[in-house]
Amino acid sequence: MQDPVSVVVVFLLLWWWFFLMALPIGVRVAETPEEGHAASAPRRPHLWKKAAGATVAAILGTFLVDYLIGADLFSFRDAIKNW
């Protein structure tokens, strides 16, 4: 297992990546937007569902990254030494 700070950093980076990828999914714009709203504003963005999905995906991604680093399948340190 990596140190806790690295795990948190990997989780946060993956969470934002997955959340930003999920934002455009299922977006429907209102045909007649209300006064003062942008014409491109989504009717129901479902942000809670997208945040929950990003959280689950980031947890799984963090475990995957931790496994790949711990399995020593590749090493950036060795690549840097040989460079």
C-alpha positions as CSV (number, residue, x, y, z in Angstrom):
1,M,0.0,0.0,0.0
2,Q,1.2,3.5,-0.8
3,D,1.4,6.2,1.7
4,P,-2.0,7.8,2.6
5,V,-1.2,11.2,1.0
6,S,-0.5,9.5,-2.4
7,V,-3.7,7.5,-2.2
8,V,-5.7,10.7,-1.5
9,V,-4.0,12.5,-4.3
10,V,-4.7,9.7,-6.8
11,F,-8.3,9.4,-5.6
12,L,-8.9,13.2,-6.0
13,L,-7.4,13.3,-9.4
14,L,-9.4,10.3,-10.6
15,W,-12.6,11.7,-9.0
16,W,-12.4,15.0,-10.9
17,W,-11.5,13.2,-14.1
18,F,-14.4,10.8,-13.9
19,F,-16.8,13.6,-12.7
20,L,-15.9,15.9,-15.6
21,M,-16.3,13.0,-18.1
22,A,-19.7,12.3,-16.7
23,L,-21.1,15.8,-16.8
24,P,-22.2,15.8,-20.5
25,I,-23.9,12.4,-20.1
26,G,-27.7,12.6,-20.4
27,V,-27.9,16.3,-20.7
28,R,-31.2,17.7,-22.0
29,V,-31.7,21.4,-22.5
30,A,-35.1,23.1,-21.9
31,E,-37.0,24.0,-25.1
32,T,-38.2,27.3,-23.5
33,P,-35.6,28.4,-20.9
34,E,-36.8,30.5,-18.0
35,E,-36.0,34.2,-17.9
36,G,-32.4,34.8,-16.9
37,H,-31.3,31.2,-17.6
38,A,-28.8,30.3,-20.3
39,A,-30.4,28.6,-23.3
40,S,-27.8,25.8,-23.0
41,A,-28.4,25.2,-19.3
42,P,-29.5,21.6,-18.6
43,R,-33.0,20.9,-17.3
44,R,-32.0,18.3,-14.8
45,P,-28.3,17.8,-14.6
46,H,-28.4,14.8,-12.1
47,L,-25.3,16.0,-10.4
48,W,-25.8,13.7,-7.4
49,K,-25.9,10.6,-9.6
50,K,-22.8,11.8,-11.5
51,A,-20.9,12.5,-8.3
52,A,-21.8,9.1,-6.9
53,G,-20.8,7.4,-10.1
54,A,-17.5,9.4,-10.1
55,T,-16.9,8.4,-6.5
56,V,-17.4,4.7,-7.2
57,A,-15.2,4.8,-10.3
58,A,-12.5,6.8,-8.5
59,I,-12.4,4.2,-5.6
60,L,-12.1,1.3,-8.1
61,G,-9.5,3.3,-10.1
62,T,-7.5,4.1,-6.9
63,F,-7.4,0.4,-6.0
64,L,-6.3,-0.4,-9.6
65,V,-3.5,2.2,-9.5
66,D,-2.4,0.9,-6.1
67,Y,-2.4,-2.7,-7.3
68,L,-0.4,-1.8,-10.5
69,I,2.2,0.2,-8.5
70,G,2.4,-2.5,-5.8
71,A,2.7,-5.4,-8.3
72,D,5.9,-3.9,-9.7
73,L,4.8,-4.5,-13.3
74,F,6.7,-1.4,-14.3
75,S,8.9,1.0,-12.5
76,F,9.5,4.6,-13.2
77,R,12.6,4.6,-11.0
78,D,14.2,1.9,-13.1
79,A,13.3,3.9,-16.3
80,I,14.8,7.0,-14.9
81,K,18.0,5.3,-13.8
82,N,18.5,3.8,-17.3
83,W,17.7,7.0,-19.0
